[in-house]
Amino acid sequence: MTPSDDPAGTTRASAGESLFAFLKALPLAERLTEGSVMAFQAVAGASLAFGIGRVLHTEQAFWAAITAIAVSQHSYIDTRKLSRDQFIGAMAGGLCGLAGATLGHGYFAAYAATVAAAIVICWIVNVGSAARLGGITATIMLLVPGIGSAWDTALLRLGEVTLGTVCALLVAWLMSRAERHGFGTRGKAR
């Protein structure tokens, strides 16, 4: 429904939809620039997270890199919001995954109950936007082979996710500061 279709005029586009429409309206050269900046931001965050994960000898540092890419957004504020959701989802999914791995003994019903529990917990704590991330984390806990006990795997996954979100936040923050000081193009286009 568009604003002209809404007789009361109450339809409003979300900030994300407005930004998306704005970016789609940009000329090709500006979209290329924006895409390149986003690619740099995501790759920088992922590389930093992966490098630190390797230095810390985490079991599977690629989860930190994947998380950094997953939470990288166009602005620092959006990256921060998605990072919060990622962390809450990882906590719920990790705890449920730990319970499912410990009590479920590999049964499919235990897997399904674990994922459902992670999603419901996110809704109970009023962060429904983290629910899918909780389900993903629980799935990773139960379906991706890990080394060591379920407890070790849960802590490592949470650490890797936290590392990825912190690295993505750091890169987004640094880029926002650089843009405010005139080193970027995103702040000028808005």
Secondary structure, 3 states (H helix, E strand, C coil): CCCCCCCCCCCCCCHHHHHHHHHHHCCHHHHHHHHHHHHHHHHHHHHHHHHHHHHCCCCCCHHHHHHHHHHCCCCHHHHHHHHHHHHHHHHHHHHHHHHHHHHCCCCHHHHHHHHHHHHHHHHHCCCHHHHHHHHHHHHHHHHCCCCCCHHHHHHHHHHHHHHHHHHHHHHHHHHHHHHHCCCCCHHHHC
